[in-house]
Amino acid sequence: MSRNWTLQQKNAIYATDGSVLVSAAAGSGKTAVLVERVIQLITREKNPLDVDRLLIVTFTRAAAAEMRERIQAAVNKLLENDPYNAHLLAQRQLLYSANISTIDSFCGDIVREYFHTLDVARDFRIADEGELEILRQEALNIVFEHFYDIEDKGFLCLLDVFAGKQGDQKLRETVLKISEFLTTQPFPDKWLDDMSEKYSETQISKSVWGNIIIDYARNAVLHAINLTENSLKRLSEDAKLYEKLSPLFEGDKAYFTLVQKKFAKSSWDEIVRAVSSFEVGRMTAPKGYKDNPIKVFVSSNRDEVKNTVKKLQSVFAMKEESIRKELSQLHKFITALFVLTREYDKKLSELKVKKNILSFADIESLTVKLLAKPDDENGYAKTIQAQEISNRFDAVMVDEFQDVNDVQDLIFKSVSKDESNLFVVGDVKQSIYGFRQAKPEIFIERKNEYRRFNENNTEYPAAIILDRNFRSRFEVCDAVNFIFERIMTKETAKMEYNSDERLVNGAEFP
């Protein structure tokens, strides 16, 4: 097709010998590249593929329809120059049955095909959200009434924990939230078991919560050290102030350095003792320095340092033995909560079976159940059915990959040939479905793990960056870069707005 492709776009089109991730910035011509890649796969001289041997997944019906129309238009344009080409004529015909669809549609077809294996009715229908909400409340009522009737001890303890002005409403909401979250987990029962085990961790500093606290504390201490060093630097500009106040700030620096070392190799209780050893002291400046700008600056810094210490002491307020006792008590609550959630999910499934309905989340969960089994060593193992389905496709292409969750990611892994023929496209900066449990970290981790594609020395899996923006003027791209370089960090957005993410102006305007 007549178009001036950039080198990166050409790489995304022609790199077809292994797993590829394309990070496509806004306005980078992603859809055009996807269409051209399909055309090249089905028209190349050596081993051309049939279009119905491709699995192309998008996230909206409109996007799927647009993709099909664009591919059809491209094939028709080629046929204008070669109207009797048998292969192209076949592709135009096969395009009507090609697997270009949303993830929901693809999973729905799989579930209907293997309904006998999954023990579901073949003529099931997808329920609307209003109908599902009625069933959720009905399932909750039935399960809660049952636990009230049997006076289950764990359940009664949960009622006390979640007690509020609205009775058991908070507990009901919690069960619903956990149940919704579990729909995004490939193996929900295993997730519940694993999470329950975390509450029996004996070494607090090695537990998931201990790690979170220590990671937070490391950043807080580093921030405090930077503030203190900046204060000492400013104090050195005034001999009197430095002589009077530097011992206090040097003491602060020594305290934070000690705490920093404790994080690396000390027990939880040793960290607690170190954090609690801070000496507040008093800032006594020489006479006449009340409104001195240096004094005001370092005083403000020290107030922030003291607030940081208070936060540290609040999270390291308990010794290990006390935390273990608390975790042991929490383990009882969590066990009861998970039992309640499992019973709710079971009852909800029964109500759906009676009405012969499924939700979109059910479709995806059933697809995973068909394709994969949990495996302690590799995370998952493909089933016989997964092998059958993956043999149908020579290439698997996924658009908007930044918005997949763990369930969807496992589906794509399972229907590909061990990911060797998997091509994914996305832009983590455009991930908008966090409220649906989308997990952009999947995209980020792949991108970081994959080698950068080198057309002179091809190695797979590979990552390709489409950073040129053909939609906006330089001034727009420059303004976007200016803002997001400053606000998009690992702490705020789980990623850095670095050279890979910057928009590079690619269009020429009059």
Buried (B, 14 or more C-beta within 10 A) or exposed (E): EEEEBBEBBBBBBBBBEBBBBBBBBBBBBBBBBBBBBBBBBBBEEEEBBBBBBBBBBBBEEEBBEBBBEBBBEBBEEBBEEEEEBEEBBBBBEBBEEBBBBBBBBBBBBBBBBBBEBBEBEEEBEBBEEEBBEEBBEEBBEBBBEEBEEEEBEBBEBBBEBBEEEEEBEBBBEBBBEBBEBBBBBBBBEEBBEEEBEEBEBEEBBEBEBBEEBBEEBBEBBEBBBEBBBBBBEBBEEBEBBBEBBBEBBEBBBEBBEBBBEBBEEBEBBEBBBBBEEBEEBEBEBBEEBEEBEBBEBBBEBBEEBBEBBEEBEEBBEBEBEEBBEEBEEBBBBBBBBBBBBBBBBEBBBEBBBEEEBBBBBBBBBBBBBBBBEEEEEEEBEBBEBBEEBBEEBBBBBBBBBBBBBBBBBBBBBBBBBEBEBBBBBBBBBEBEBEEEBBBBBBBBEBBEEBEEBEEEEBEBBBBBBBBBBBBBEBEBBBEBBEEBBEEBEEEEBEBEBEEBBBBBBBEEEE
